[in-house]
Structures are given as C-alpha cells and as structure tokens.
Amino acid sequence: MTTASAPRSLLPEAAALFNPAFGAYLLAAAAGAHHRADDTPLPYLSSFLVLPLVLPPDFRTALPRDTRTSLTAWLTRNPQLRAAYPARAAALTAYTRTSHRFALRQGTYSADSEGIVLERRLPPLPRAGQHDEMAQCTTAAALVGRWLTATPTATAFTLLGVTP
C-alpha cells in the first residue's frame, strides 16, 4: 500500500488498521514504551521502523513475547520476514508520515532533535481478547519501542535492510 489512506475496497477491519489516528496511537505507544524502558525519546527515524513490524499480521504474530529475544536474534530466526521487510517498510512510509502529522496536530507527541516525546497519556484501548488486531498491534508497538532502546538506529536500519 503506497498511499496514505486506505482504499475504499478494504474490509472495515483493514481500513481501521490504516487509519492515521490508529497509526499515531501505535507510534505513541512505541515512543512511550521506549521512554519507559530507557528514559530517552524514540528517535524520529526509528519510528519509521515500527508500523511495518506491527501492522502486517505475519510480522506481528511472529514477534517474541518480550525483549529477551533481541531484534538480531529474531531476524536470524525469521529470514523470510527479514527479506520481506524492505518492501513493507517502503509501502508504509507514507502512512507513517500521515500518522506522524496526525499525532503532531493532535498534540499527542512532539518531535525534536532528540526524538518523539509524548505530550499526554494515551487513552487505553478497551480490553480485548487475543484475536483483537488493534490490541495485538498496540502490544506489538510497545514491544518494538522497547526493542529499539537496545538497538541503535543505524544498526536497526541495517539489520532490517532499509535506509532512512
């Protein structure tokens, strides 16, 4: 998907996942988890790695439960996902930018030379079952945010086979 908005032909569930407000929520969840884990803002460039890892179901379901498995180890165990990542990242770049603009306009977070800083607490999503994609995406975004505390931005880009 190369456009910032979801095509009208998508199922409602898919359209909801490509809503800029939801993308902004996921980016904020990743930034919040990053800050809680390391007391530093999520680097702006690193934020472009989040949605391609979180939104595709095959990536999301393959993510580990916690950060004891490093990004490097996870990619080594999932070479097919590593190979698919560059195309998915390219396809989601415009959506990530649109989500950033939404979050910045809403005052959810700010971005400066240090990275993304939450400006207010995120409202929690309703508690959902294990089959709720929005809850799964939020959990995955928090995991990726924590992962990115242990992986320098340049290293993460190299491991995933993409360039800023």
N, C-alpha and C positions, 0 to 999 in steps of 0.2 A: 504494500500500500504506500503510495508515494505522495498522496495528498494529505492535507492537514485535517480534513474532515472525513467522516465515514461515508461511504457511498450509501445511497438510499436503499439499495437492494440487500444490504446486510440484515441478518436477523437482529431483533431488538437487543439480544444479549451481546452480540458483537459490536453493535452501534454504541452500546453503553460503555464498552471497554475502550472505544476510541473517542470518547467524549473528552474534550480538553479539560473539563473540570476534574474528571477522574484521573487523567494523566497528571494534572497538577497535584492532586491528592497523593498519588503514588510517589511523585518526585519529593513532595514534602515529607512523606513517611520515610523515604530513604534518607533524606537530609537529617531528619530528626533522629533516626537510629544511628546515623554516622556521628552526629554530635554527642549523643548519649554515650556512645562507645569510646570516643576519643577526645571529646571536648574541643573538637575543631569542626569548622563548617565543611560540608561536602563540596569538594572542588567543582566549579561550574562545568568544566569539561567532563569530569567523571559522571555527571548527571546524565549525559547522553548515552552512557552505557547501561543505565537502569532499565528503561522501558523495553528494550529488545531482549533483556534477560527475563523480564517479568511477564510480559503480555502473551507471547506465544505459549500455548499450553504444553508443548513438548519440552520447552526450556523450563518452564515453571515447575512442572511435575518432576523434572529430573534434578532440581536444586536440592542440596542437602538440607537436613532439618536445622542445622546450626552451623556456626562458623568454625567448628573444629576441623571441617574439611575446607582446605584453602581453595581459592579460585584456581590456582595452578593444578592442584590435585583433581579438582572437579573437571577441569578441561581435559586433563590426561585420561580420565575415565570416560569422557563423553566426546570422543573425537568428531563424531557426526554433528554434534551441536556446535563445536568449535568451527567446523567447516561451514556451517550454515549461518553463523553469527554475522559475518560482514554484510551479507545481502539483507538480513533482517534489520541490522543497525541502519543501513542506508535507507531502507524503506520506512523506518520510523523516525528519522531525523526531523522531518517537517512537523510531525505530530509532537515530538518532544519540544520543539521551538514554540509551537502553538500552546502547549501545556504550560511552558515557562511564562509566556506572555499572560496567560490567564491568571496564573498564581501571582505574578507581579502586580497586575492590575487589581486583583482582589486583596492585596496586602497579606497574602498567606506567608510569603517569604520575600526576602530581599536578596540581591546578588551583588557582591562586591569583589574586589581583587582576591579576597580570602576564600570566597565560595558562597554557598547558599545558606542563609541564616533564617530560621523560622521566626516569624514575627508574632505568631499566635499559635495556640494549641490547636491541633487538628480535632475536629469532632469525630468521635469513634463511629465506625460503621456498625450497623446493627449486628449483633452476634449471629453467626450463621453456621450452617453445617459445613462439613468438609467438601461438599460439592458446589459451594457458592464461589464462583470465579472471582467476584470482586474482593471477597475476604482473602482468598488464596493469593491474589495479586498483591494485596496490601501486606500480607505476611512475607511474601517473597521480596517486595520492595525494601522492607526493613532489613531482611537478611542481606540483600545486596548492599544496602547502605553500610551495614556493619563490615561486610567483606571489604569494602573499599577503604576502610580505615587501615587495613593491614596490607593493602596493595597500592603502591604509588601509582599516580595517574598514568604516567608514561608506560609503566610496566603492565598495567591493566589493558591499555590500548594495544600494546604489543602482543600480549597473551591472547587477546580476542581477535587479532588480525585486522585491526582497523586503525585509521589515523584520524586525528582531530580535524 
